[in-house]
Amino acid sequence: MSTTADVTTANRIESIAELKRLANRLRIEIIKMIGTAGSGHPGGSLSEVELLSALYFRVLRHNPKDPQWPDRDRFILSKGHGCPALYAVMAEAGYIDHSVLSTLRKMGSPLQGHPDKRFFPALEANTGSLGQGISIGCGMALASRLDKKDWHTFVMSGDGEIQEGQNWEAAMFAAYHKLENLTVIVDYNHIQLDGFLKDILDVSPLAQKFEAFGWRTLEIDGHDFNQVIPALETARAAKDGKPTCIVANTVKGKGVSFMENNPEWHGVAPKPDQVAAAVAELEAAAKKL
Ligand SMILES: Cc1ncc(C[n+]2csc(CCOP(=O)(O)OP(=O)(O)O)c2C)c(N)n1
């Protein structure tokens, strides 16, 4: 069993340059995984990469060698369709072998098309039915406090997902119960399944909405590690009775020019020639990092 003395953030990466190289590698993995599977969600996976990298390599208290460590921080990917990015980062952290990534969406694989603890017990929750992660996170954060523990719960939601009414019931609950040990990160890429939020159901001003519900809010560029890490650390350290919402401005499809900011890449797998083009572009970008 791990103890707090020997585990904080596993495989901690101090250097921002190294984190940028990691993010680039993860994007290549994501493209290959979804290309091999022949289905999946590239756009919203690519937008999450820096946020997940900062969590798993700088902020979360966790131990891949002991995934059920009772005092670990919890992370719930409420936007479950973005799981290729989570699987790639968890492989990098050591929860699974890299070779397993190519089994994404295959029958019996730990890496189901949406996160499923029955197949991959290191996951904290089954998600994919949008709108439920913040409620699950509220339950975890409350449990942590009732047990007099100091582990923190992080939840990532999509911006389209945040349209779901259940989120706002959870937002009310978290503020009322002063869940300072709960952080919601909204991957604010401005695109939902079939178009731009502003043309379908705009959620802006998002930070003000959470503030009105009694939350602390931090607005950042979700691709800039120099903004992402301090925001996550501030949230993790909060002791003032307020839950935190990090509104992370991101670009859907980030890193692959023909996918960036293009709603058509929400839930379509790249064909082999598109995989090759995307990987070539990312490998060229890596040389400049
Ligand atoms: C309850 C529910 N309704 C509909 C869907 C289908 N669906 C999957 S992804 C998605 C859009 C999500 O948009 P957003 O939260 O903005 O995700 P991102 O752009 O980050 O991929 C929808 C409607 C679902 N998974 N769950």
The ligand as a Gaussian input file, in Angstrom:
#p B3LYP/6-31G(d) Opt

LIG

1 1
 C      -27.108000      12.460000     -22.318000
 C      -26.386000      12.463000     -23.643000
 N      -26.968000      13.068000     -24.701000
 C      -26.351000      13.087000     -25.899000
 C      -25.142000      12.458000     -26.067000
 C      -24.468000      12.438000     -27.430000
 N      -23.314000      13.311000     -27.468000
 C      -22.060000      12.823000     -27.424000
 S      -20.880000      13.999000     -27.463000
 C      -22.048000      15.229000     -27.581000
 C      -21.649000      16.675000     -27.684000
 C      -20.833000      17.110000     -26.512000
 O      -20.331000      18.402000     -26.736000
 P      -19.255000      19.000000     -25.780000
 O      -19.666000      18.772000     -24.374000
 O      -19.036000      20.411000     -26.177000
 O      -18.012000      18.076000     -26.054000
 P      -16.654000      18.363000     -26.868000
 O      -16.881000      19.473000     -27.849000
 O      -15.650000      18.746000     -25.859000
 O      -16.320000      17.059000     -27.534000
 C      -23.332000      14.687000     -27.567000
 C      -24.576000      15.479000     -27.659000
 C      -24.569000      11.832000     -24.947000
 N      -23.381000      11.219000     -25.021000
 N      -25.196000      11.862000     -23.750000

